[in-house]
Amino acid sequence: MAKYTLEINNTRHDIEVGSGTSLLWVLREHLGLTGTKYGCGIAQCGACTIHIDNKPMKACVLQVDDFADGQKIKTIEGLSSKGDHPLQRAWIETQAPQCGYCQSGQIMQAAALLEENSNPSREEIKSYMNGILCRCGTYLRIIKAIELATDGKVEQG
């Protein structure tokens, strides 16, 4: 067992886990941040997408050992303290989720896009969101939600 200090959602967490423990399992099992989902375990589906220093990363293939040097980690729970981020509100308005399993990864990927480009074109959205899989196929609603959030028609509450 080893001790780690992680900054997650602007809160410092001191944890003790085995070296090599997946960051995904630290988030879910040790800290109770279950919004980040386990999908494939090989960084192919994107259900586990989180932000590391504002960049989207797949938590299932990251190890806790890699985060001892102060990187800022953000999960879906940290996107908005009230769950009212413009993307979250747009997701509800467009009824983007069907089963909902991939949606936290979808939203985190979209949030990273909007941090880089506050007004992306439809093609830029499609390109950036490529690789975050939705088994239900709600891609058109996801794109519509991102466009709605970027148009400023949905604001943080």
C-alpha positions in Angstrom: 0.0 0.0 0.0 1.1 3.5 -0.7 -0.2 7.0 0.3 -1.2 9.5 -2.4 -2.6 13.0 -2.3 -4.8 13.9 -5.3 -6.6 17.1 -6.1 -10.0 16.1 -7.5 -12.8 18.6 -8.2 -10.8 21.3 -6.3 -10.6 19.1 -3.1 -7.5 17.5 -1.7 -7.9 13.8 -1.1 -5.4 11.7 0.9 -5.8 8.0 0.0 -3.9 4.8 0.6 -4.1 2.2 -2.1 -1.9 -0.3 -3.9 0.7 1.0 -6.3 -0.7 0.6 -9.8 -4.3 1.0 -8.9 -6.4 2.3 -11.7 -7.4 6.0 -11.2 -10.9 4.9 -12.2 -11.2 2.6 -9.3 -9.7 5.2 -6.9 -12.4 7.6 -8.0 -15.3 5.1 -7.9 -14.4 2.7 -5.1 -12.3 4.8 -2.7 -13.8 8.2 -3.1 -17.4 7.4 -4.1 -17.3 9.5 -7.3 -19.3 7.1 -9.3 -20.3 9.4 -12.2 -17.2 8.2 -14.0 -18.2 4.9 -15.5 -16.2 1.7 -16.4 -16.9 0.7 -19.9 -14.3 -1.3 -21.8 -11.1 -1.0 -19.6 -8.9 -0.3 -22.6 -9.6 3.4 -23.3 -11.7 2.7 -26.4 -15.3 3.7 -25.4 -14.8 6.9 -23.4 -17.3 6.2 -20.6 -14.5 6.9 -18.1 -13.5 10.3 -19.6 -12.3 12.8 -17.0 -10.2 15.9 -17.2 -6.5 16.0 -16.1 -5.3 19.6 -16.1 -8.3 20.5 -18.3 -7.5 17.8 -20.9 -9.8 14.8 -21.5 -8.3 11.5 -20.5 -9.5 8.0 -20.1 -9.4 7.1 -16.4 -9.5 3.3 -16.9 -6.0 3.2 -18.2 -4.4 5.7 -15.8 -2.7 4.6 -12.6 -2.9 6.5 -9.4 1.0 6.5 -9.3 1.0 9.0 -12.2 -0.8 11.7 -10.2 1.4 12.4 -7.2 2.8 15.7 -8.7 -0.2 18.0 -8.3 -2.2 17.6 -11.5 -5.8 18.8 -11.2 -8.4 16.0 -11.8 -12.0 16.8 -12.6 -14.8 14.3 -12.8 -18.4 14.8 -13.9 -19.3 15.6 -10.3 -16.8 18.6 -10.4 -18.2 20.0 -13.6 -20.8 21.9 -11.7 -21.6 21.8 -8.0 -25.3 21.9 -8.7 -25.4 19.8 -11.9 -26.4 22.9 -13.9 -23.5 23.3 -16.3 -24.8 24.5 -19.7 -23.9 21.1 -21.2 -25.8 19.3 -18.5 -28.8 21.5 -18.9 -28.6 21.1 -22.7 -28.4 17.3 -22.3 -31.6 17.4 -20.4 -33.4 19.7 -22.8 -32.5 17.7 -25.8 -33.1 14.4 -24.0 -29.6 13.2 -25.3 -29.3 10.2 -23.1 -31.2 7.0 -23.7 -29.6 4.4 -21.4 -27.3 7.1 -20.1 -24.2 4.9 -19.4 -21.8 6.9 -21.7 -23.2 10.3 -20.9 -20.8 11.5 -18.3 -17.9 10.6 -20.6 -19.8 12.4 -23.5 -20.3 15.5 -21.4 -16.7 15.6 -20.1 -15.4 15.3 -23.7 -17.8 18.0 -24.8 -16.7 20.3 -21.9 -13.1 19.9 -22.9 -14.1 20.8 -26.5 -15.8 24.0 -25.3 -12.8 24.9 -23.2 -10.7 24.8 -26.3 -13.2 26.2 -28.7 -16.3 28.1 -27.4 -18.1 28.1 -30.7 -17.2 24.9 -32.7 -18.8 24.1 -36.0 -20.9 20.9 -36.4 -17.9 19.3 -38.1 -15.6 20.3 -35.3 -18.0 18.8 -32.8 -18.3 15.6 -34.7 -14.5 15.3 -35.0 -13.8 16.1 -31.3 -16.5 13.7 -30.0 -15.3 10.9 -32.3 -14.2 8.0 -30.1 -16.7 8.4 -27.3 -19.0 5.5 -28.0 -22.8 5.5 -27.4 -24.3 2.0 -27.7 -27.8 3.6 -28.0 -26.7 5.7 -31.0 -27.9 9.1 -29.6 -25.2 10.9 -31.5 -27.5 13.4 -33.2 -29.0 14.4 -29.9 -25.6 14.7 -28.4 -24.5 17.0 -31.2 -27.7 19.0 -30.8 -27.0 19.4 -27.1 -23.5 20.7 -27.7 -24.8 23.1 -30.3 -27.5 24.3 -27.9 -24.9 24.9 -25.1 -22.6 26.8 -27.5 -25.4 28.9 -28.9 -25.9 30.3 -25.4 -29.5 29.2 -25.4 -28.8 27.2 -22.2 -26.9 29.0 -19.5 -25.6 27.9 -16.1 -28.4 28.2 -13.6 
